[in-house]
Amino acid sequence: MRRPIRSLLSHCLLLVLGVQQMPAHAEGIFSVDPYVSLMQTWDDNLFRFADKRVAEAVFGSDAMSDRMRYGEAGARFTAEPGRQKLSAEFSFNQSYFDRFDFLDNDGYYRNFSWNWTLGSHFYGEITDSERRAMSGFDDSRVPALNERTTRRTAYSVHWQFHPRWRVRLQREDVEQENSLAIYRGSDREDLIYQAGIFYTTPEGNQVSFDIRQTDTEYLNRDAFSSLLFGDRSQKRDIGVGGVWNVGGKTRLEARLSRIEQTFEDHPERDVEEPGGRLGIRWQPTGKLSVSAEAVRDIYAVDDVLASYVKSDTYILSPTWQLTSKVLLQARVEHETRDYLGDAVLLGALPQREETTDTTSLSASYLPHDKVNISLTWVKEERESNRPFAGYDASTVNASVRVDF
């Protein structure tokens, strides 16, 4: 029997009431901030099917839409002894689907972090987090519940060896584990190293040089997948960047890089491509701002017709603080993906090409400084030269969050 949403509300209230009974020691040094969030979602193409014929073949019905109810309760704990800052966050959520109730699931998130400072020149952060959530269907149309658990541990250190010069070193370990057997071959571990040096001018502008390397290992591949694609790959991104504040109302950010993607077991699939990012934020008034961004990225893909994807993304996002309580936002995103590189089946089929256009509008209202009500509409359209890979989908989200 499906648990009603009110059972989730009961658990949320019990958690919040329990947290509120905890004593807050030393005002300004230790704080507890609990919250409850509820959301209702309507999706007219939940599994991102190409058309109703696919739904008919899978379910024996052309119904593709569903309504989802989502509830979350959590709390953030913060302590600031001296110049250090320790924080922990815990949240639990439940999702219920009206039509496709086999997708009902429970999720959670937990995070521990320490923002540390040593002397006048060294500071950094240590973070350990874990999240479990249902994976989406944008790039995988398997109509089944797959719960993905993501664990992340990161260490960073900054050395301000000169008032204008700073060095940053960071190491991350990210693991992804899937619950569904057919996705186990995608279980992976990414070991990420970053190093960079930054120079800040008296006007607040910045120039940087940095290196990012990601070593990827697939943990549960079968012999056939390992033979085709290998178990290990490496991505190295070396770039220069800058931040420029223009006239107090405009901020420019840019980064140009060289991306090298290598495959340990299949060096014939190695590739080098330019990448980068250009962003601009313009704030003509205190209530209106407009952001634009262009990004090129390269990443490996497991495909018999390609070894990597070249992705070009363009984003425009205006924000309008209509009143002190009402915020309006819009976002338009256009992405093209070209699946390129040495393939296993050379010349068998044309290379895959996709274009995705996403438009979203949202409004949030704060009737109280601890209550946030929001409404969001998202329209997504994907075109592909691969059969049944394209789709159209519209989503509406209505949510309310209460902080205590």
Buried (B, 14 or more C-beta within 10 A) or exposed (E): EEEEBEEBBEBBEEBBEEBEEEEEEEEEEBBBBBBBBBBBBBBEBBBBBBBEEBBBEBBEEEEBBBBBBBBBBBBBBBBBEEEEBBBBBBBBBBBBBEBBEEBBBBBBBBBBBBBBBEEEEEBBBBBBBBBBBBBEBEEBBEBBBBBBBBBBBBBBBBBBEEEEEBBBBBBBBBBBBBBBEEBBBBBBBBBBBBBBBBBBEEEEBBBBEBEBBBBBBBBBBEEEBBEBBBBEBBBBBBBBBBBBBEEEEBBBBBBBBBBBBBBBEBEEBBBEBEBBBBBBBBBEEEEBBBBBBBBBBBBBBBBEBBBBBBBBBBBEBBBBBEEEBEBBBBBBBBBBBBBBBBBBEEEEEEBBBBBBBBBBBBBBBBEEEEEBBBEBBBBBBBBBBBEEBBBBBBBBBEBBBBBE
